[in-house]
């Protein structure tokens, strides 16, 4: 869910305000998922005071991307050998 960020200069943690079942809650998060004045958080349905930040993982890690490029280069190399060799 989206939450509004409340500015607080005293600590490194960010405080967010969110609404669940027409009730207002405030909670502290690390600030990793803050974009401007909004943040993406998970709220536990059975206990709305429990909040976890939504930090999306990148679609591919650097190691996976390099291995895909390496495999593509190997395929191109063997294809060039089979055409010109």
Phi and psi restraints in degrees (value plus and minus 20) as a CYANA .aco file:
   2 UNK   PHI    -106.4   -66.4
   2 UNK   PSI     124.1   164.1
   3 UNK   PHI    -153.1  -113.1
   3 UNK   PSI     131.0   171.0
   4 UNK   PHI    -109.6   -69.6
   4 UNK   PSI     115.9   155.9
   5 UNK   PHI    -108.6   -68.6
   5 UNK   PSI     111.1   151.1
   6 UNK   PHI    -122.0   -82.0
   6 UNK   PSI     101.7   141.7
   7 UNK   PHI     -89.3   -49.3
   7 UNK   PSI     113.0   153.0
   8 UNK   PHI    -164.7  -124.7
   8 UNK   PSI      91.6   131.6
   9 UNK   PHI    -103.0   -63.0
   9 UNK   PSI     -29.2    10.8
  10 UNK   PHI     -98.0   -58.0
  10 UNK   PSI     -50.5   -10.5
  11 UNK   PHI    -150.4  -110.4
  11 UNK   PSI     145.8   185.8
  12 UNK   PHI     -96.9   -56.9
  12 UNK   PSI     -44.8    -4.8
  13 UNK   PHI     -93.2   -53.2
  13 UNK   PSI     128.4   168.4
  14 UNK   PHI    -121.5   -81.5
  14 UNK   PSI     123.7   163.7
  15 UNK   PHI    -123.1   -83.1
  15 UNK   PSI     116.5   156.5
  16 UNK   PHI    -141.8  -101.8
  16 UNK   PSI     131.9   171.9
  17 UNK   PHI    -137.7   -97.7
  17 UNK   PSI     110.5   150.5
  18 UNK   PHI    -162.7  -122.7
  18 UNK   PSI     141.8   181.8
  19 UNK   PHI    -140.1  -100.1
  19 UNK   PSI     110.6   150.6
  20 UNK   PHI    -156.4  -116.4
  20 UNK   PSI     103.5   143.5
  21 UNK   PHI      32.3    72.3
  21 UNK   PSI      26.6    66.6
  22 UNK   PHI      41.0    81.0
  22 UNK   PSI       4.9    44.9
  23 UNK   PHI    -141.0  -101.0
  23 UNK   PSI     123.2   163.2
  24 UNK   PHI    -112.5   -72.5
  24 UNK   PSI     115.2   155.2
  25 UNK   PHI    -149.7  -109.7
  25 UNK   PSI     129.7   169.7
  26 UNK   PHI    -143.1  -103.1
  26 UNK   PSI     121.4   161.4
  27 UNK   PHI    -171.7  -131.7
  27 UNK   PSI     140.9   180.9
  28 UNK   PHI    -123.3   -83.3
  28 UNK   PSI     119.2   159.2
  29 UNK   PHI    -150.8  -110.8
  29 UNK   PSI     148.8   188.8
  30 UNK   PHI     -92.9   -52.9
  30 UNK   PSI     -44.0    -4.0
  31 UNK   PHI      76.3   116.3
  31 UNK   PSI      -8.6    31.4
  32 UNK   PHI     -94.2   -54.2
  32 UNK   PSI     -49.4    -9.4
  33 UNK   PHI    -125.0   -85.0
  33 UNK   PSI       5.4    45.4
  34 UNK   PHI    -109.3   -69.3
  34 UNK   PSI     107.1   147.1
  35 UNK   PHI    -145.2  -105.2
  35 UNK   PSI      78.5   118.5
  36 UNK   PHI      51.3    91.3
  36 UNK   PSI    -137.0   -97.0
  37 UNK   PHI    -128.0   -88.0
  37 UNK   PSI      -5.9    34.1
  38 UNK   PHI    -142.2  -102.2
  38 UNK   PSI     135.7   175.7
  39 UNK   PHI    -161.4  -121.4
  39 UNK   PSI     132.0   172.0
  40 UNK   PHI    -124.0   -84.0
  40 UNK   PSI     106.2   146.2
  41 UNK   PHI    -156.3  -116.3
  41 UNK   PSI     139.0   179.0
  42 UNK   PHI    -122.4   -82.4
  42 UNK   PSI     118.4   158.4
  43 UNK   PHI    -141.7  -101.7
  43 UNK   PSI     110.4   150.4
  44 UNK   PHI     -92.0   -52.0
  44 UNK   PSI     105.1   145.1
  45 UNK   PHI     -85.9   -45.9
  45 UNK   PSI     -57.3   -17.3
  46 UNK   PHI     -94.6   -54.6
  46 UNK   PSI     -46.0    -6.0
  47 UNK   PHI    -160.4  -120.4
  47 UNK   PSI      71.1   111.1
  48 UNK   PHI     -84.5   -44.5
  48 UNK   PSI     -29.0    11.0
  49 UNK   PHI     -99.1   -59.1
  49 UNK   PSI     -33.9     6.1
  50 UNK   PHI    -107.0   -67.0
  50 UNK   PSI      98.8   138.8
  51 UNK   PHI    -143.9  -103.9
  51 UNK   PSI     120.7   160.7
  52 UNK   PHI    -152.9  -112.9
  52 UNK   PSI     117.9   157.9
  53 UNK   PHI     -92.9   -52.9
  53 UNK   PSI     127.4   167.4
  54 UNK   PHI    -116.1   -76.1
  54 UNK   PSI      87.4   127.4
  55 UNK   PHI    -137.1   -97.1
  55 UNK   PSI      82.5   122.5
  56 UNK   PHI     -88.3   -48.3
  56 UNK   PSI     121.0   161.0
  57 UNK   PHI    -103.4   -63.4
  57 UNK   PSI     127.4   167.4
  58 UNK   PHI     -85.7   -45.7
  58 UNK   PSI     131.9   171.9
  59 UNK   PHI     -83.8   -43.8
  59 UNK   PSI     -47.0    -7.0
  60 UNK   PHI    -168.7  -128.7
  60 UNK   PSI     116.4   156.4
  61 UNK   PHI     -96.5   -56.5
  61 UNK   PSI     147.4   187.4
  62 UNK   PHI     -82.6   -42.6
  62 UNK   PSI     -61.5   -21.5
  63 UNK   PHI     -83.6   -43.6
  63 UNK   PSI     -61.0   -21.0
  64 UNK   PHI     -86.6   -46.6
  64 UNK   PSI     -59.2   -19.2
  65 UNK   PHI     -85.2   -45.2
  65 UNK   PSI     -63.2   -23.2
  66 UNK   PHI     -85.2   -45.2
  66 UNK   PSI     -57.8   -17.8
  67 UNK   PHI     -88.3   -48.3
  67 UNK   PSI     -56.3   -16.3
  68 UNK   PHI     -84.7   -44.7
  68 UNK   PSI     -61.9   -21.9
  69 UNK   PHI     -84.8   -44.8
  69 UNK   PSI     -59.3   -19.3
  70 UNK   PHI     -84.3   -44.3
  70 UNK   PSI     -63.8   -23.8
  71 UNK   PHI     -84.2   -44.2
  71 UNK   PSI     -60.7   -20.7
  72 UNK   PHI     -83.8   -43.8
  72 UNK   PSI     -59.8   -19.8
  73 UNK   PHI     -85.4   -45.4
  73 UNK   PSI     -58.7   -18.7
  74 UNK   PHI     -85.1   -45.1
  74 UNK   PSI     -62.5   -22.5
  75 UNK   PHI     -81.4   -41.4
  75 UNK   PSI     -63.6   -23.6
  76 UNK   PHI     -84.7   -44.7
  76 UNK   PSI     -58.0   -18.0
  77 UNK   PHI     -83.0   -43.0
  77 UNK   PSI     -69.1   -29.1
  78 UNK   PHI     -88.5   -48.5
  78 UNK   PSI     -51.3   -11.3
  79 UNK   PHI     -88.8   -48.8
  79 UNK   PSI     -60.6   -20.6
  80 UNK   PHI     -84.4   -44.4
  80 UNK   PSI     -57.8   -17.8
  81 UNK   PHI     -84.7   -44.7
  81 UNK   PSI     -61.5   -21.5
  82 UNK   PHI     -90.6   -50.6
  82 UNK   PSI     -50.0   -10.0
  83 UNK   PHI     -99.3   -59.3
  83 UNK   PSI     -67.6   -27.6
  84 UNK   PHI    -113.8   -73.8
  84 UNK   PSI     -27.9    12.1
